[in-house]
């Protein structure tokens, strides 16, 4: 469940004895922000005409001087005075973790100015790196197929180069390595060809990302694939016009 920041501010402008209609806005954003992500926020306007409207968002730590990001978003003139505009708030990976402050300022060319601040919770960037092989055990001479993907907290892939991937034998010798690997849609696919006489035992795949390191093991063994026999019994002849036949299959 997402918690939301809701800021509502109205202002009454007066000229002589004539009362002008109220102006204001309603701003919505997640109460919990995740570093290294783009969070969707929206501002609903109430009698706030253009031109020259813009929204300024300042994200800081508990101390207002600890500014993590400052973002200015222009509101297009095509948005009505009572319209709504949505955009993405960029939360940097370097943002301070813990309780923070989200300060909002909305202004237009006519001189109207609104400001408000709300507390938010800033969570650390979370990264899950998955390493897969096409099978858990290999024989000498086999080809090892490797797949690596890194996911954010919302299970969307991270589209950025992976600093390093390497494979080690049971005696911790690097057999293969790749650096600054470009991903395809967040996915990396690699392969390692085993020799006819590789060291037997537990091999390891190591992945180093910008946030952490992960390892997955696979076995290289001398083993014989299990054998089995299939016996099929079918009729020795078929009658003309027969539409179905009965066949017995036995595996052992």
Secondary structure, DSSP 8 states (H G I E B T S, - for coil): ---EEEEEEEE--EETTEE---EEEEEEEESEEETTEEEEEEEEEES---SS-EEEEEEE-SSTT-EEEEEEEE--TTS-TT-EEEEEEEE-TTS--EEEEEEEEEE-TTS-EEEEEEEEEEE----EEEEEES-SEE-TT-EEEEEEEEE-TTS-B--S-EEEEEEE-TT--EEEEEEEE--BTTEEEEEEE--TT---EEEEEEEE-SS-EEEEEEEE---------EEEE--S---TT------EEEE-
